[in-house]
Amino acid sequence: MKIIIVGAHGTLGKEVCAALQGPEHTLIKAGRKAGDARVDITNRASIRAMLHDAGRIDAIVNCAGTVAFAPLQEISEEQWQLTLNSKLMGQVQLAQEAIAHLNDGGSITLVSGILAEKPIRAGVAASLANRAIEGFVMAAATELPRGLRINVVSPTIVEESKQAYGHFFPGFIPVPAQKVGQAYKRCVMGVESGQILRVGEF
Ligand SMILES: NC(=O)c1ccc[n+]([C@@H]2O[C@H](COP(=O)([O-])OP(=O)(O)OC[C@H]3O[C@@H](n4cnc5c(N)ncnc54)[C@H](OP(=O)(O)O)[C@@H]3O)[C@@H](O)[C@H]2O)c1
């Protein structure tokens, strides 16, 4: 399979690459600053250019998407827009643009997170974007042509991110990012569509 991995060099992306690595697959690792391909998911033209250069693909998986953390009464217009443009619409436009480039039976895998279901302090923008992306996946699955599939992986905080923002997640039990990689593998290699694959204790 020829698979594009957006955000391939991030915390989750590295484990997703490890899970999908194999002689039967060609991985195109993409990111804004490094990789086989450069893309900014907040920019539709950049997504189109990456897909054009890649040619026909069998799967596209996304491990990118920024969310702002701030209390409801303090969150700024810029922070809302950052979250909506990146985590939500970045993924929506990536999925939408990918449809025409996917071979029959291909797949799209997006990312949400536990904040879709469990709130934390300063997590209101993340909860909004995560739930919205899950709604998008549920509905988009019903419209995809040619046996294409779409799913979303929803991890809890991973062990590798505990140092950076574990303090936002008191009492949440982190999981190894390797488990998240396996959920992505299930989306790419499996048969499910329109599903939320939760990873960790919810
Ligand atoms: N880590 C966790 O515990 C966890 C848990 C649940 C959900 N999530 C979600 O999973 C996603 C990935 O998290 P992570 O911890 O792996 O993040 P990360 O370590 O910061 O990695 C994100 C990757 O995406 C790329 N990227 C960022 N913005 C991009 C853009 N606009 N266009 C293209 N590539 C972009 C970055 O590379 P460049 O800077 O080079 O572009 C980087 O390689 C996020 O949406 C996050 O909310 C993470």
The ligand as a Gaussian input file, in Angstrom:
#p B3LYP/6-31G(d) Opt

LIG

0 1
 N        0.035000      13.254000      22.388000
 C       -1.090000      12.907000      23.007000
 O       -1.086000      12.464000      24.179000
 C       -2.395000      12.999000      22.282000
 C       -3.553000      12.451000      22.859000
 C       -4.772000      12.574000      22.194000
 C       -4.836000      13.242000      20.989000
 N       -3.698000      13.790000      20.458000
 C       -3.806000      14.515000      19.192000
 O       -2.970000      13.890000      18.247000
 C       -2.436000      14.857000      17.345000
 C       -0.917000      14.706000      17.321000
 O       -0.422000      14.905000      18.633000
 P        1.151000      14.765000      18.945000
 O        1.286000      14.778000      20.421000
 O        1.735000      13.650000      18.174000
 O        1.677000      16.166000      18.366000
 P        3.176000      16.568000      17.993000
 O        4.165000      15.722000      18.692000
 O        3.236000      18.056000      18.184000
 O        3.288000      16.245000      16.459000
 C        2.472000      16.878000      15.520000
 C        3.083000      16.664000      14.151000
 O        2.229000      17.263000      13.189000
 C        2.957000      18.195000      12.384000
 N        2.066000      19.337000      12.181000
 C        1.624000      20.217000      13.098000
 N        0.807000      21.123000      12.536000
 C        0.724000      20.782000      11.227000
 C        0.033000      21.341000      10.124000
 N       -0.720000      22.439000      10.236000
 N        0.155000      20.734000       8.926000
 C        0.923000      19.638000       8.785000
 N        1.607000      19.067000       9.785000
 C        1.516000      19.652000      11.007000
 C        4.217000      18.541000      13.171000
 O        5.346000      18.695000      12.358000
 P        5.773000      20.109000      11.736000
 O        5.818000      21.080000      12.874000
 O        7.045000      19.859000      11.036000
 O        4.681000      20.382000      10.772000
 C        4.455000      17.273000      13.984000
 O        5.260000      16.360000      13.288000
 C       -2.936000      16.218000      17.823000
 O       -4.072000      16.586000      17.093000
 C       -3.324000      15.952000      19.270000
 O       -4.351000      16.815000      19.715000
 C       -2.485000      13.678000      21.065000

